[in-house]
Amino acid sequence: MNSLSLEIKARCSDPARVRDILKSRRAIFKGFDHQIDTYFRVSSGRLKLREGKIENALIYYKRTDQKKSKRCDAVLQPCEKGTPLKEIFTRTLGILATVDKKREIYFIKNAKFHIDRVKKLGSFIEIEVFGPAQIAAKLKKQCEFYQKVLGIRGKDLVADSYSDQLLRLETTARRLKRESKKKLLLRSAG
């Protein structure tokens, strides 16, 4: 039987409120995890090595970048802390981006919730629902139900990954630095 994962990611201005809602719904708290996700350069999809206290895995996934609930096709291989995989993939593929986040992990049945604090990006909430591919429509409704329960507004939804957001941030910073240098040169020449 094929398994399916649907996800929603959104900016979260009030993590304490989300936490309280999850607790009121008797979500099971798995713990706090400080995770470093290293994304490697690949020709399609995304490949990352997750290193944390709770979750450690090599994850390859493909997902459309859209703000509403989205299907995620992933292959996840748990691995031990200190695995040489990071060095191997760094040497063979190169690092695309590194995401440093503090994550709270909660579960309600087949739904997983992450309250994330991502270095340089801020706070986010992620909802992931899992189940057989045959019930995709039901999973989509479940994902959207939790979106409403947690008060996630459409304007707060995020289409892409943390790595994409960090890469955009770095590109903008480099552009602004070039423009600033150019203005200084123009001032000193004039």
C-alpha positions as CSV (number, residue, x, y, z in Angstrom):
1,M,0.0,0.0,0.0
2,N,1.4,3.4,-1.0
3,S,1.7,5.9,1.8
4,L,1.0,9.6,1.3
5,S,2.1,12.7,3.2
6,L,0.4,16.1,2.9
7,E,1.9,19.3,4.4
8,I,1.2,22.9,5.3
9,K,3.9,25.3,6.4
10,A,3.1,28.8,7.7
11,R,4.7,31.7,9.5
12,C,3.7,31.7,13.2
13,S,3.5,35.0,15.1
14,D,2.3,33.3,18.3
15,P,3.9,29.9,19.0
16,A,2.6,29.9,22.6
17,R,-1.0,30.1,21.3
18,V,-0.4,27.2,18.8
19,R,1.2,25.2,21.6
20,D,-1.8,25.8,23.9
21,I,-4.2,24.7,21.2
22,L,-2.3,21.5,20.5
23,K,-2.2,20.7,24.3
24,S,-6.0,21.4,24.5
25,R,-6.4,18.8,21.8
26,R,-4.4,16.3,23.8
27,A,-1.5,16.3,21.3
28,I,1.3,14.0,22.4
29,F,4.5,16.0,22.9
30,K,7.5,14.1,21.5
31,G,10.1,16.7,22.6
32,F,12.3,19.6,21.7
33,D,14.9,19.0,19.0
34,H,17.7,21.2,17.9
35,Q,18.1,20.2,14.2
36,I,20.7,21.0,11.6
37,D,19.4,20.2,8.1
38,T,22.2,20.2,5.5
39,Y,20.8,20.4,2.0
40,F,23.0,19.0,-0.8
41,R,23.1,20.0,-4.5
42,V,21.0,17.6,-6.5
43,S,19.5,17.9,-10.0
44,S,15.9,17.4,-8.9
45,G,14.0,17.3,-5.6
46,R,15.8,18.0,-2.3
47,L,18.3,15.9,-0.4
48,K,19.0,16.7,3.2
49,L,20.8,15.2,6.2
50,R,18.9,15.9,9.4
51,E,21.0,15.9,12.5
52,G,19.2,16.3,15.8
53,K,18.7,14.9,19.3
54,I,15.5,13.2,18.4
55,E,15.4,12.9,14.6
56,N,18.5,11.8,12.5
57,A,17.9,10.9,8.9
58,L,18.8,11.2,5.3
59,I,15.8,12.5,3.5
60,Y,15.1,12.8,-0.2
61,Y,11.9,14.5,-1.2
62,K,9.9,16.1,-4.0
63,R,7.2,18.6,-3.3
64,T,5.5,21.3,-5.3
65,D,6.1,24.8,-4.0
66,Q,2.6,26.0,-3.3
67,K,1.0,27.7,-0.3
68,K,-1.9,25.3,0.2
69,S,-1.6,21.7,1.4
70,K,0.9,20.0,-0.8
71,R,1.8,16.4,-1.4
72,C,5.3,15.3,-0.4
73,D,6.9,12.3,-1.9
74,A,9.8,11.3,0.3
75,V,12.2,8.6,1.1
76,L,13.6,8.7,4.6
77,Q,16.5,6.6,5.9
78,P,17.1,6.9,9.6
79,C,20.8,7.2,10.5
80,E,23.0,7.3,13.6
81,K,24.5,10.4,15.0
82,G,28.0,11.0,13.7
83,T,27.3,9.3,10.4
84,P,30.0,10.0,7.7
85,L,27.2,10.7,5.2
86,K,27.6,14.5,5.6
87,E,31.2,14.4,4.6
88,I,30.5,12.0,1.8
89,F,27.7,14.1,0.3
90,T,29.6,17.4,0.9
91,R,32.6,16.0,-1.1
92,T,30.5,14.5,-3.9
93,L,27.5,16.9,-4.2
94,G,28.4,20.0,-2.4
95,I,26.3,21.9,0.2
96,L,23.4,24.0,-1.1
97,A,22.2,25.4,2.3
98,T,22.2,24.7,6.0
99,V,19.1,25.2,8.1
100,D,19.5,25.6,11.9
101,K,16.3,25.2,13.8
102,K,14.8,24.5,17.2
103,R,11.7,22.3,16.8
104,E,8.9,21.2,19.1
105,I,7.3,18.0,17.9
106,Y,3.7,17.0,18.6
107,F,1.4,14.2,17.3
108,I,-2.4,13.8,17.1
109,K,-3.0,10.3,15.7
110,N,-1.7,10.5,12.0
111,A,-0.9,14.2,12.2
112,K,2.5,15.6,13.1
113,F,3.0,19.2,14.1
114,H,6.2,21.2,14.3
115,I,6.6,24.5,16.0
116,D,9.9,25.8,14.5
117,R,12.2,28.6,15.4
118,V,14.5,28.9,12.3
119,K,17.8,30.9,12.6
120,K,17.6,34.0,10.4
121,L,14.0,33.3,9.4
122,G,11.8,33.3,12.5
123,S,8.9,31.2,13.8
124,F,6.8,28.7,11.8
125,I,4.2,26.0,12.2
126,E,4.2,22.8,10.0
127,I,1.4,20.3,9.8
128,E,2.0,16.9,8.2
129,V,-0.7,14.3,7.8
130,F,0.1,10.7,6.8
131,G,-2.0,7.9,5.4
132,P,-2.7,5.5,2.5
133,A,-2.7,7.2,-0.9
134,Q,-6.3,5.9,-1.4
135,I,-7.6,8.4,1.1
136,A,-5.8,11.5,-0.3
137,A,-9.0,13.6,-0.3
138,K,-9.6,12.8,3.4
139,L,-6.0,13.6,4.3
140,K,-6.3,17.0,2.4
141,K,-9.4,17.8,4.4
142,Q,-7.7,16.8,7.7
143,C,-4.7,19.0,6.9
144,E,-7.0,22.0,6.1
145,F,-9.1,21.2,9.3
146,Y,-6.0,21.6,11.5
147,Q,-5.0,24.8,9.6
148,K,-8.4,26.3,10.7
149,V,-8.1,24.9,14.3
150,L,-4.7,26.5,14.6
151,G,-5.9,29.8,13.1
152,I,-3.4,29.7,10.2
153,R,-4.4,32.5,7.8
154,G,-3.9,32.2,4.0
155,K,-1.5,35.2,4.1
156,D,0.8,33.3,6.5
157,L,1.2,30.1,4.4
158,V,4.6,29.5,2.9
159,A,5.2,27.7,-0.4
160,D,8.8,26.7,-0.2
161,S,11.4,25.1,2.1
162,Y,13.5,26.8,4.7
163,S,16.5,26.2,2.5
164,D,14.9,28.1,-0.4
165,Q,14.0,31.0,2.0
166,L,17.6,31.2,3.3
167,L,19.0,31.1,-0.2
168,R,16.8,34.0,-1.2
169,L,17.8,35.9,1.9
170,E,21.5,35.4,1.0
171,T,20.9,36.4,-2.6
172,T,19.2,39.6,-1.5
173,A,22.0,40.4,1.0
174,R,24.6,40.0,-1.7
175,R,22.7,42.2,-4.1
176,L,22.2,44.9,-1.5
177,K,25.9,44.8,-0.7
178,R,26.9,45.1,-4.4
179,E,24.5,48.1,-4.8
180,S,25.9,49.7,-1.7
181,K,29.4,49.4,-3.0
182,K,28.4,50.8,-6.3
183,K,26.8,53.8,-4.6
184,L,30.0,54.4,-2.6
185,L,32.1,54.2,-5.7
186,L,29.8,56.7,-7.5
187,R,30.0,59.1,-4.6
188,S,33.7,58.9,-4.3
189,A,34.1,59.4,-8.1
190,G,31.8,62.4,-8.2
